[in-house]
Amino acid sequence: MKKHRTVAIVLAAGLGTRMSSTLPKVLHPLGGRPMLLHLFETLSHVLPDTTVLVTGPDMDSVSGVVANNKLKPNVCLLYTSPS
């Protein structure tokens, strides 16, 4: 029997401009931590084989949070280009 792979796709390309901030939307703090880390904590219970994190251009701060996060699942960064 073939084993199915589980992939989580996180859409994290929002700039947060409507939040009147230069901080990417997923890095806004919620309960003292960036929102993205709350999601990674949830994913650590789901245990996807791969997590695809879709970010926008010039969002190096998001990939920095991913690199320094001990809860990160197997993350693959995917950068979108402006249309």
N, C-alpha and C positions, 0 to 999 in steps of 0.2 A: 504494500500500500504506500502511496506517495505521501510524504509529509508536506503539509502546507506551510508556507512561510508567512509570518505576520510582519507587515510593514506599517509603521506609523508615519503619517505625513503631517508636519507642523508648518503651517503657513505663517511665517514670521517676517514678512516684508513690509509691514505697516510702519510708516514713519512717525506716527503719533502727532501729526500736525494739528489735528482737531483737539488734542490734549494740551495745546499751547506749549509744546516742548520740542526740543531738538533731540531728545532721547527716543530711540526706537520704541515703539509701542510695547513690545514684549519685555522690555527692560524696566518698565515702570514698576515701582515697588508696590507690592501687595503683602501686607503683614510683615514688612521689613525685608522682603526678598523680591528679586525680579520675578514677574509673572511667569517667565519661561522656566524658572527653577521649580515652581509649583507643578507645572506640567511634567517636567522630567521626573519629579517625585511620583506622580501618578503613573507615568510610563514604567517606572521601576517595578511596579506591582503587576503590570500587564506583560512585561518581558517581550517586547517585539524583537524580531530578529534584526531589524534595521529600523532606524528612525531617520527620515529624510527631513532636514530642516531647510525650508525655502526662505532665503533672505533676499533683500534687495541690494542694489549697488551701494558701496560706501557704508556698509553696516558691519565693519570690523569689530565693533564693540559687542555685537551679538555673538560672533564666533569666539571672541575672547572669553565671554561668560561660559560658553559651551566647553572650551578647552580647560577652564579652571574648575569645572563642576565635577564633583566626585560621583554624583548620581547619574551622570549622563549615560543613556543607553548607547548602543552602537550607532553613532551619529554620522550621517553623510550630509555634508553641506552642499546645497544647490543654490547658486546665485542667479537671480533673474536680472535681465537687462531692461533698462527703461524702454518703453514703447514709443 
